[in-house]
Amino acid sequence: MKPLQISADTAVKLAKALGVPLEQIMHMPQHILIQKMIELEKNEAK
């Protein structure tokens, strides 16, 4: 599995928002990362 195609800045923001290490973000399967991003968007909208 190759690393995700996201910028370093995006990865850092996601790691902080999800409360997980940066390395975990970079090796997370893409479909799971997308689910997490959707959850964050829903929480920010509230």
C-alpha positions in Angstrom: 0.0 0.0 0.0 1.5 3.4 -1.0 1.3 6.5 1.2 -1.7 8.8 0.7 -1.5 11.6 -1.8 -2.1 14.4 0.6 0.0 17.4 1.5 2.1 17.5 4.6 0.1 20.4 5.9 -3.2 18.5 5.5 -1.7 15.4 7.2 -0.6 17.5 10.2 -4.1 19.1 10.5 -5.8 15.7 10.3 -3.5 14.2 12.9 -4.3 17.0 15.3 -8.0 16.9 14.6 -8.2 13.1 15.0 -5.7 12.9 17.9 -3.6 10.3 16.2 0.2 10.2 15.4 1.2 11.6 12.0 2.6 8.3 10.9 -0.8 6.7 11.5 -2.5 9.2 9.2 0.0 8.5 6.4 -0.5 4.8 6.5 -4.2 4.8 7.1 -6.3 3.2 4.3 -7.8 5.9 2.1 -11.4 4.8 2.6 -11.0 5.0 6.4 -9.3 8.4 6.2 -12.2 9.7 4.0 -14.7 8.5 6.6 -12.8 10.3 9.4 -12.7 13.5 7.3 -16.5 13.3 6.8 -17.0 12.8 10.5 -14.9 15.9 11.3 -16.9 17.9 8.8 -20.2 16.9 10.4 -18.8 17.8 13.9 -17.6 21.2 12.7 -21.0 21.9 11.1 -22.8 21.4 14.4 
